Amino acid sequence: MAMIGLGLIAQKNGDLPEAVRQYSGAMAVQPTDVGYLLLAQALQQQGRSDEAKAIFERVARLSPNLGEARKTAESLLSGK
C-alpha cells in the first residue's frame, strides 16, 4: 500500500516515471485490479499507450468488479 501511495504522490506531482516504478513494484508484491488500473493510467499519461492498453485489457478480463475498481482508482487520484 505504501508503494501505491508513493506512486499517487509522484503521479500527482507529474513524475510519471517514478509513478510507474512505484506502481510496478507494488504490483510485483501484491497485485490488485486498482493498482493495475493506476499503473495503466500512468503509462497512458507517459505516452506508453500499447503497454497501458494491454494492462487495461488484462484487468477487464480478470477483475471481479471492474466498475468498483475504476471508481476506487479515480478516487485515489482525485484525493476524494
Buried (B, 14 or more C-beta within 10 A) or exposed (E): EEBBEBBBEBBEEEBBEBBBBBBBBBBEEEEBBBBBBBBBBBBBBBEBEEBBEEBBEEBEEEBEEBEEBBEBBBEBBEEE
